[in-house]
Amino acid sequence: MNVIVLLADGARADWLENAMDSGVVPALARLRADGAYHAVSSVFPTVTGPAYTPFLMGRFPGGIGLPGLRWFDRDRTACHWPDYTRSYTGYQVVYANRDIDPHAPTIFELVPDSVGVLSPITRGLPGDRKLMTLSASTALRAAFTHFLGDTRAMLTVDREVAAAVLDRAGDASYLFAAFGSVDKLSHAVGHEHPDVLDGLRIVDQTVAAVRAKLERRNAWKDTHLWVTSDHGHSPVKRHEDLERVVAGFGFRVIAHPWVFGLRPEAAVMVSGNAMAHVYVDLDQPKRPFISGMSPKARALAPQLLELPSVDLLISPLSENACEVHSLVGGHAVISRSDRRYSYARQTGDPLSLDADATEVSAGHAHEICAKTPYPDAIVQIAELAGAPRSGDIILSSANGWDFRARYEPVRHISTHGSLRREDMLVPLLANTPPKRTPRRTVDVMPSSLAALGIALPSRLDGESFL
């Protein structure tokens, strides 16, 4: 038995479904006809890098050390002087393997003959099975693609990914490959633009070629092939300069790309760009939570909540509880205990659930949120707010907004990162029907292990749908 996971980075669930219905991607439509198609929940933050951990580790990203695309190292143990910050958009992507929890295994470590193509997490892959990943030439080309704003250059990279997948398909028990052009093009021209379909067509052609190869070998019936995504996309028209906003409230701020400052008081770490971690009282080596904040820092959250760019504001109270605020929806408290989750309305119902929830399972919590504007929000908020490296204030942007007005080589007209449906719901397309309905992207990794007959490690956040 073989497992092949193809990740179309940035593909939104309804968008892929429309592409199949309209005949744009016939190979993917054939997969759906033979197997199944589901819209599943990604993770918070819905950003490339952290949102890969479900597929490669079966874990939510915050708890294993990747709270965002950018973060501040309050205890100064992972990041270096003088700024103690991390950004995976540049050369520091090489630190991802070091930043993740060493006790949480990757699927590459559990399946020795794995192959990874353009994967940001590669721990457990020997050099000859780590393709197009962190090599000097690939890093240089990716840098030129990003910083020169040449989004269509990612189509060339994706064609090379497709060639690598076709070359190794059927020769590895587990193969993971990431295609990045859907995401890059969506940022530049909008997710609904016809040009974005050029990236999806490469994925479709790859599926067709892999299927033909494995059918010639009589190996298709012994292969699980899944096409999925790490996050969706949503239109953005207005860009909040969150760094300058916080500075305007009287704080000395560091934020990427200029992370050096004299005695900084706040760190603004944007991801996506529709979510952000804001760290305050930076001189404290441990998270102060609300009760331990200085009066100036404690006053920041109400000021940020007044911004039209902010949809949800999350204030961690402890490692196991947080407040969720909405300017128009009031606030509630989310807590977790031994993998049970609670939602208690206080002055309103910010997640639009119409009811409280008391110590429900992760599965039940998913069902409660499934039809709301914020799929899987209870679990995702609880897990990220409790993560040691998360900010003291966590923001999810309002519809049509993001939090980064400067420094993007391409001015974004589509964004992601938030808890909103457009960002959270992603496709899961399978060539064979699952035994149960998949819920989350974290279900893919344990399902891969189950298909290969490999015992599941402890403490996974997902469940096998096989």
N, C-alpha and C positions, 0 to 999 in steps of 0.2 A: 504494500500500500504506500502511495506517495501523497503528499500534501503540497499544493502550490497556492500561495497567497499573493495576489496582485493588488497593490494599493494604488488607487488613482487619487493621489493627494488632492484634497479640496473638492471632491465630487459630492454634491448635495444629493440627498436621497430622491427627492421628487424630480430633480433635473435629469438624473440617470434614467429614471423610469420613463420620462417623456422621450428621451433619446431612443430608448428601446421601442416604445410605442410608435414612433415616427419612422422607424426603419433605418435610422442613422447608423446603428451599431448592430448588424445582424447576428454576429457571433455571440454577443452578449444576450441578445434576445433569444437565441437558441438555447443558451445556458438556462435562462429563466424557464423556457418551455419544458426542458428536460428535468430541471431541479426545482429551484425556489428563489424568490426574491423577497427580502424583508428590509424594512427601514428600522435601524437599530440606533441606540443612543451611544454617542461618543462620550468623552470625558471632559471635565472642566479643569484646566482651560482647553478649549477646542483649537489647539495650535499644533503645527508640525513640530515634531520632536517629542514633547511630553505626550502627545496623543498617539505616538507609536508604541508606547509601553504596553497598552492592552494586547496588541498583536504579538509582541515579542516577549512579554513577561507575564501577561494575564493579570496585571496590576494597574490600579489607578496611579497616575503619575506623582501626585504630591507626596504620598506616603513613602515612596521609594526614592525621593530626593530630587524630582524634577517638577517643581511647583509652577514653572512657567518657562517661556522662551528666554526671559530675563529674570534674574532674582538677585537679592542681596544676601550675603552670607553674614548674618548677625553674629554668630559665634566665632567667625574667623578661622574656621578649621578646613574648609574646602577651597576657598578662593584666596587670592594673594593680596598683600599690600601693594599699592596704597589704597585701592578702591574697594576691594572685597566684593566685587560683583561678578556676575556671570551673564554672558550673552551667547547663545548658540547660533546667532546669525553670522558670526565671523569665525576666526581661527579657534575660538574656545569650544567649538563643536567637538573637538578632539577630546574634551574633558567629560563628555557625556557618559562614557563607560566607567569613568572613575567616580562620577557623581552619584550614580545609581547605587542602591543598597547592595553591598557585596553578598549579602545572605539571600537575596532574591534572585533565583537563577533565571537566565535567559533561555529561550527555547533552543538557541544555538548550543548552549552548554548541555542541554538534555538530549539533543538529537545530534550525535557526533558527525554525521555526514550531511549536515545542513549546508545550504548555500544562501548567502545574502547579497542582494544587488542594490546598491545605493541606499543602504540602511544606515541611519545615524547611530544606532546601537549595534555593536558588533561583538560584544564580549562573548568569547567561546568560539569564534570563527578563526580558523587558521588563515594565513595569507592567501592561499590558493582558492579558498572558498569565500573570500571577502572581496567581492567584485565591485569596481567603480566606487569604492568607499574609502575616503580619507587619503587617497593617493595625491601626490603633489599636483599632477596634471588635472585631476578631477576637481580638487579644491581651487586651483587657479581659475579654471573655466567657470566654476560655480560663482566665484567671486566677481569675475568680469560680467557674468550674466546678471548678477544682482546689482552691483554698484554702477554698472553702465546702463541699467534699465533695459537690457536686451532680452525681453521676456520670451520672444520666439526662439531664442537660442536653446531654451529648454526642450523644444521639440526635437532638436538634434540629439541632446542628451537622452531623451526618452527613447529614441530609435536605437541608441546604443544599449540601453537597458533591455529593450525588446530582443535585440540580437543575443544578449547574454542569457536571457531567460530561455529562449528557444534552444540555445546551445546546451544548457544544463538540464532542461526539463526531462524528467524520467530517469536521470542519473543521480538524483539526490532524494533522500527520503522526505526532506522538507526544503522548500525553496520559497524565499520571501523576496519580493522586488517592489520598489517604489517608483512610480511615475510622477514627476513633479510639474508637468507643463499645464495641467488643468488649473492648478492653484496659481501659478505665476501669471498665466494669461487672464484668469478671473480678476486678480488684483488690478490689472492694467486696463482691461476693456469691459469688465463686468461679467458675472457668471453666466448671464443669459446671451452673451454675444456669440454669434455663429463661429467666430474664430476659436473659441474655447473647445468646440467640438473636435478641432484638429487633434488636440491632445487625447481626447477620449477615443478617437478613431485608432490611434496607435495602440491603446490598450485592447481595443476590439480586434485589431489585426493580430496582435500577439496571442490572444485567446484562440483565434482561428488557426494560427500556425501551430501552436502547442497541441491543440486538439488533433489536428491532422497528423502530426508526428507521432503522438501516443496511440492513435488509432492504427497507424501502420504497424506499430509494435505490439498491438493487442494489449496495450497497457492503460487505455483510457478508462476502462471499467474499474480499474484498481487505483484510480486517482481521484482525490478530492481537489477541485479547483474552486477557489473562492475569490471573488472580486469585491473589494470594499474600499473604504475611505476613512481618513482620520478626522475630518471635519467638513462642514459645509461652507456656504458663503452667503453673505447678505449685502445688499446695496448700501453704500455709504456716500453721503453727500456733504457731511459736515465733520470737520476734524478738530477735536478739542486739543489744545496744546496743554496737556495735563501737567507737564513739568513747569510751565510758566504760571499755570493756575495755582499750584501749590506754592511756588515761590512768591506769588502775589499775596498769599495769606501770611507771609512773613517768615518763611522757612528758607534756610540754605539747602539747596536741592542738588542731588546728583541724579543723572539719568543718561542713558546711552544716546549718542556715542560719547558724550563728554562726562565721564564718570569721576573726574578728579576735582575735588573742591576742598577748601579750607574749613575744617570742623563742620562737615555736613550734618544737618539735622533731619533730613528726610531723603529717602531714595524712592524714585518713581520708576517702576519696572513694568513696561508695557509689553503685552504679548498679543500678536494677532492681526489687528491692533485693537480689538474690541473688548479686551479685559486688561486689568492692571493690578499689580500689587503695590501698595504704598507702605513703606516702612518708616516708622517715626522713632524718636529717641534712640538714635543710632549708637550712642555711647553705651547703651545697655547691652550686655553680652547675651542675655536671654530675652525671649519674647515678653514684653511687659503686660500684654493683654490690656483690657480697658482699665482694670483696677490699678495697674501699676504705671500707667502713662502719666507724663507730666500734664498739667492743666492745658498748656498750649497744644500738645499733641491730641489730647482728648477732645478739644474743640474743633479739630480738623474734619472729622467725619460728618457732623451736621452741616459744615460749610460745603463739603463735596456733594452731599446729597441734594443740595439746592441746584446743582448744575443740570441743565437740560440734557447733557450728554450722558448722565448717569441714570441707568434703569434700576439696578439693584446694587446696594452697598452692604457688604458683609463685614461684621465686626466680630472677630473671634473673642470669646469670653474666657475660654480655657481650651485645653487640648480636645475636649469632648463636647463643647457647646459653642454656639455663636448666635448673634442676632443678624437677621436679614431685614433690611430696610428698603422701602420704596417710598418715594415722596408722596405719591398719590394713594398707595396701597397699604400704608402703615407698616408695622413691623411684627415679626414673629421670631420665636427662638427655635433653632434646630439643634438637636443633641443626638449623641450616639453612645451606645453602651453594648459591648460584646456583640457587635454586628447587628444591633437592633437600632432603629432610627425613630426619632420623634419630631413632630412639628406642632408647635403650640402657638396659636395666634395670640397676639398681645393687643396692639392698637389697630390691627387690621389683618389683611390676608395678602401679603406681598407676592406669593406664588400662585394666587388664584385657585386654591385647592377647595375652597368652600367647606372645609372641615379640618379639624385637628387630626393628627395621627400619633398614636402612642405605642412605642416600642414595636414597630412593625419590621418585618424582614426586608432585606434588600430587594427581593422579588416583589413583595407587596408595595414597597415604596415606589418601585418603578411603575407599577400599575396605577397608583394614585396620581402620578405626574404625567402619565402617557399622553393624555388628551389636552393638557394645559399648554400655555405658552412656553413653559420651561420643562421639557422632558427630562426626567430623572434628576430633577433639581435637588430634592432632599438629600439623596445619597451623595451627589457630586459636591454640593456645598459642604456637607459635613466632613467629607474626606479631605477636601482641599483646605478648609478653614483649620482643621486639626493638624495639618502637616507642619513639621517643625520649621521648614524653610519658607513658609508662606508669609505674606505681608500682614501688617497689623490692621490694614484696611484693604479689602478686596473689592474691586469694581467690575461690574458687567455693564456694557454700554447700552444706551437706548437705541431704538430702531433708527437707522440712518446716520448714526454717529460712530466715531472711534476716538481713540485717545492720543493720537500721534499726528501732529500737524506738520512736523518738520523732519528732515533727514531721510525720507524714503526716496530712493532713486526714481521710482515710478509713483506718481500720486495715485493712491488707491481710490478706485471707485467701487470696489467690493472688498469686504472685510470678513473677519471671523475671530473667534476667541471667546465669544459670550456664551451665556446659558440659553439664548433664544433658540427657537425651533430650527430656524434656518441654518444655524451654526451647529446645532447638536445632533440633528438626525442625518445619518449617513446610510448608504446602501450596503447590503450584504447579499451578494448574488452567488448561488451555489449550483454546481452541476448535478447534485443529488439532493433530494429533500431531506431536511433535518428531522430528527426524532421528536424534537420539541421546538417551539418558536424561539429563535434567538432574541435576546433582549438588548445586549450591550456589546460593544466591540471587545470588552474584556473576555467575552465568551469564546472568541476565536482561538486564542492560544490553548486553553484546556481542550477544546474540540480537536485541535491539531494533534495534541498528545494522545487523546482518546483514539483517534483514527489510526495512529501509529502503534497503539498498544503499549504506550509508555505511561507509567504511573504518574499521577499528578502530584506536584510538590504541595506542601502545606501552605496555607495563607493566601491562596489565589483569590482574587476578587471576582473572577468569572466562573461560570459553570459550563460544562460541555453541553452542546445542543445535539450531540450524537448519542 
